[in-house]
């Protein structure tokens, strides 16, 4: 699992657009995925981007907590 996300502003035909990127596990490999958020100068784009970042970190922290639990159980088994 690779953890990370961010955003990028891309210029297309003289206009700027915002894309949210994050890593996803696809077929056992981490892939960087881009999701269109909207035009750069739009307040709704900023809101949509903030929501995507919050959601990503919420999911990632849940996954990391689960993995930590599994590692703790494996370490405890070593001590038994």
N, C-alpha and C positions, 0 to 999 in steps of 0.2 A: 504494500500500500504506500503510495506516495501522497503526501499531504501538501497542498498549496493551492492558492488561488490569487487572482488579481484582476486588473482590467487593462484594457488597451484602447486607445483612441486611434481609429483608422480613417484616413482621408480617402473618399471615393468621389470622383468627379467634382472636386472642390468643396465638398461637404464633409464634416467630421461626424463619425458615428462611434458609439461606445460598445465594446464587447467585453463581457465577463468571461474569464477563463478559469478553468479548474481541472484537476486531474480526476480521471475516472478509471476504474479497473475494467478493461475490456479484453476478454479472452486471456486473462492472467497477466496482462501487461498494462502498465500505466500509460494512459494517453491524455494529452492535453486537449481539452474540448473548449471551444469558443461558443458563447451564446450571445446573440444580439440583444442589446438593452435599449437602444434607441438613439436619436440624434443627440449630439454632445450638448447642445444648449437648452435641452429640455429639463425642467424640474422633475417631471415624472421619470425621466431616465435615471437621474440621480437617486430617486426613491427606489426604483426598481433594482438598481445596482446595490444599494445599501441592503435591501432585503435579500438579494442573492448571496452577498457576502455573509450576512448573519446566518442564513440557512445553511450555507456550506460549512461554516465553522461549528454550528450546532451538530450537524451530522458527523463531522470529523471528530469532534470531541467525544461523541457517543461511541463511535467505532474505536477510538483510542482507549476509552475506559474499558470496553469489552476486551480488547487485546491485553490490557494491563491485568485484568482479572484472570485471564487465561495464563499469563506468564506467572502471576503470583501462585496460582494453583500448581503449575509445573515445578516451581521452585520449592513449594511446600512438599511436593511428592519426593523431591530429592532428599529432603531432611528426614523423611519417614523411614 
